[in-house]
Amino acid sequence: MKRAGLFLIFIFVACSYVSHAQLSVTGYSVYALGVNTSSDKKVSAELKTFANRSAEDLLFEIDGFYNFEPREYHRFSIGLGVNAGPFRGFDHIRAFTLPLALEIYPLQEFKRISVMLELTPEWLVEEELHLRSLWGIRYRFGE
């Protein structure tokens, strides 16, 4: 129980950091919901929850990204992260991830909305390597 409390404190601190930065919210099809810091900087972070499951099986993932220089219609990012199930026990790390993200701006005059494509190799702790793909829509708050 003590470890679960530490995990919740960690999530709270991560969300506090995110609330002071430019925020974006991403809905990844029906699989996940993400909140991330400004991708205008070289380094950003994203907290995802895979909420299409029961509370006991709820998964969280925290990723750190390196953002390459943006182009007119897209931006590419590469990251490193960890995926865990906090309600299964704090020490239950499910996987280590290496997300590759492509953000496409379909409306040039309104770049707050973008389409996200993500391909992520996952090294599952209890199994072998898997490949996950996500697609979604991101909305950026602020300027």
Disulfide bonds with the S-S distance in Angstrom:
none
